[in-house]
């Protein structure tokens, strides 16, 4: 793997753009719950006026690829999807260099899912409409996308058995020496201090997914959903480096989890994660985690 090229990836998640629908009848059902949460304070926590600065910061980095792991919208209204496509246009220029996955809020209602609002807005930024899929980021790095999102009364997700079976087939076709990245809105595991937060909106029947991931060997797992930042190696899934950049523009109540995103650099077997965060006054960048030699034994754990 010594000749493997450098790949730089920007990872954002949970932007949660929101707009109330023009037609008040659209707020019936589950959207009424979400709209009430916005009015009670959620809207104030997501500082959408900061988003143009985030877009400009990402553009300035000129990364090889940008990955957004879902929840671009809040109520999954047509107005929100239109706004997301327009505001994020500065980093959505080249579909070959951008991947956008859905989050549970992007399939917030059955109607939004039935009308395929997410697909109508962002299908160009994935290699296929149906999940799972794999796209090559160069000749030695592969990105696999999963979609366990579904409309429902809870924020929990389920990865269909057929999708998991197809993921097994696709993974088996990836060269054993390649650097593998799995992207999915839902974490499969969270650091101990965030486990309770994940529990109420977790991936259901995650055991089968974890078992499959354990057989992949070394891989990065790009996720979101829980609005906090982490980069950790789960004890029960030690070949995984789980990366959650937190909510891109959500104001931190404590100041310990400022909004921002990850810049991931893959150089040979090494992984370096830089955090770009808005402090309230300016941008701050620092090395969040380094995993030297992470992909050195990539082939060893694969079935």
N, C-alpha and C positions, 0 to 999 in steps of 0.2 A: 504493500500500500504506500510505499515511499514516494511513488510518482503521482499519487492521486492529487488532482488539482484542488485549489482552494475554492470553496463555495461559501458565499456570505448570504445569509437569509435573515430577513426581518420578519418577526413574528408578533402580530397584534391580535387582540381578541376583545370581545364584549364591549363594543362601541356604544350600543344601545341608543341610536338616534331615535327620537320620538317626535311624533306629530299627531294631534287629535284628528280623526277623520272629518271630512267635510259633512258627511251624512251622519247625524247623531244616532241613527238606527244601527250604525255599524258598531256602536259601543255596547250593544246588547250582548249578554252572555259573558264569556270569559274576559273579553276586552274591558268590560265594566270594572272588573277586579283590578286589571292592570292600570286603567285610567285613574282609579281611586288611589292606587299606590303612587302614581305620578303626582297627583294633587297633594298627597300627604307628605311629600318630601323627596321622593325618589328623583323627580325631575331636577331638583336643585343640586343633587349630588353629582349628576352627570353634566359636566361643564362643556356643553357642546360648542361654545364659542372658542374653546381651545383646539378643536379638531383641525382647523386649517393649519395651525402651527405644527400639529402632529404630522399631517400630510407633507408639509414642507420639509420637516426634519427627515422623514423617511425618504423623500425624493433626493435630498442632499446626500444621503448615504450611498446611493447608486448600487444597491445590493443586487446580487444575481437573481434573487427571487424574494417575493413577499408572500407570506401566508397569513390569512385572516381566519381564525378558527371560530367563527360564528357569532351570533347575537349582534348583527349589524343593526337590527331594528329592536323595538320594544313590544309593540302591539301587532306587528306584521300587517300594517295597513298599506295600501297602495301608495299613500302619501309618504310613508316612511321609506319604502323601497326606492321611490323616486328620489327622495332627498339623499339617501345613502349613496346611490349611484352618482349623483351630481357632486356631493361634497367630497367623496373619495376619488373622484375622477383623476386627480393628480397622481395617484398611485395605481390606477387601474388601466393604464394606457396600453400595455402590452400583455395580452392574455397568456403568452408563452412564458412570461416572467412573473405571473401573479396567480395565486390560488385562493379561492374564497369558498369556505365550507359553511353549511348552515348550522345555526344554533337553535335551541328549543324556542327562543323568542321569534325566530324567523319562520317557525311553523306554529305560531301561537294559537291559531284557531283552525278548525277543520276546513273552514271556507278558504283561508289563506293557503292551506295545503292543497285543497282540491283545485284551486285556481293556479297553483304552481307559481305563486308570486316570486318566490326565491329563484326558481329556475328561469323565469322570464327576465329577471333582472341580472343574475350573475352566472348563468350557465356557461358563458364564454370563458369564465375563469376557472375551469376545471377540464380535464381531458375527456370526461364523459358525464352525462346527466345522471345516470344510474350508478349507485355505489355498490361495492367498493370499486375503486380504480387505482391505477398506478401510473405515475408520470415520472419520466427521467429528468433529473436536474443535471444534465451533463452525462458523461459516460460511466460514472462510478457512484452516483448518488441517486437514490430513488425515494419518491414520496408516495405513500399510500394514503388514500382518503377513505374514512369511514363515516357513516351517517346513522346514528341511533336516535335521531330526533323524531318527535311525533307530537301531534296536538293532543291535549288532554287536560285534565283538571290539575295535575301536578307537574312539577318540573323534571320528573324522572324520565329517563330514556331507556330504550330497549334496542339492542342490536339484533335484527332478525336472524334466525338460524341460517337462512339462505345466504344472507350477506356474509356471515362468518365463514360459511363453507366456501364461498367464492374467494374470500380473502385468503384462505389457506392455499387455494390453487394459485392465486396471483403471487403470493409470497414465495411459493416453491419455485417459481420461474425467475426470481431475482437472483443474480449471481451471488454466490456465498461470500465473496470478498467485497461486495458493495456496501456502502454506507446507507442504512435504511432509516427513513423517517416515517413514522405513522402520525397522521393528523386526524384529530377527532375533537369535537366540541367538549365531550364529556371526559373528565379524568376517570381512570379505572381505580386509582388509589390516590390518597392525599396525604401530605405530611401529618403527623399525629396531631399537631395543634389545629389543623383544619379539618380533621376527620368528621367531627360532629356537624360542621357546616355542610359538608358534602353529603352526609347521610340522608338528609331529607330530600335531596334532589339528585340522587346518585343514578348510576347506570344499573338497571335491574338485571338480574341474572348475569352479573359480571364475572362469575366464576369461570365460565367457559371462555370468555374473552381473555381473561388473565392467563388461563392455561395455554391458550394459543400464543399469546404474546411471550410467554415464558419460553416457548420453543423457537422463537424467532432469532435468538441470540441478541447481540448488542443492537440497540436501536434507540433513537430519540422518539419521544412521544409528546407531540405538540397539542395542547389542550387549552381550555378556558373554563367557562361556566361558574367556577368559584372565583369571586372577584378579589383575588389576592395573588401575590407573586410568589412563585417557588421554582426551584430547580433541585430535584432530589432523586435519589436512587431508593426505590421502595425495598424494604427488607425481603418481602416475599416475591419480588420481581427485580432481582439485582442487576439483570442485564438491561434494564430500562433506565434512561435518564428522562424523567418527566419534567416538562417545562410548561409553566403557566405564567404568561406575562402580566396577568391581572387585567383589570378594565382600563382601557386606553385613556379615558378622560374622566374617570370617576374620582371625585375629591375624597381624600382619605380623612376619616374622622380623627385619627390619632396623629397623622403626619408620618407614620412609620411605613406606609404603603402608598407612596405617591404614584399618580397615574403615569403611564408610559408604555414601553414595549421592549422586546428583546432584539438584540442583534446577535445572531449565532454565526460563528466562524468555524468552518470545518476545514482543517488543514492536515492532510494525511489522516492518521488515526486520532488526532487531537480535536477536542471540542472546547471552544471558548465562548462563553455567554456574557455579553455586555448588556447592561441595563441602561436604557435611556429614560430618564424620569423628569417630569416637570415639578420643580420644587415650590412653585407659586410665584417665583420671580424670574427663573431662567431654567435652562436645561442642565442637567447633571448627568454625566456618563461615568460608569465605573465597571470593572470586571466583576460580574456577579458570581460566576463559578467557572472553574477550569477543570476539565477532565482529560488529562494528558494520557494518550494511549488508549482512549476509550474504545475505539474501533479496531485496535490491534488484533484482538481475538474474535473479530466479528463472525468468522465462519465456524468457530468452534461450537457454538451453542445451537446451530441450526439443525433441524431434523432433516 
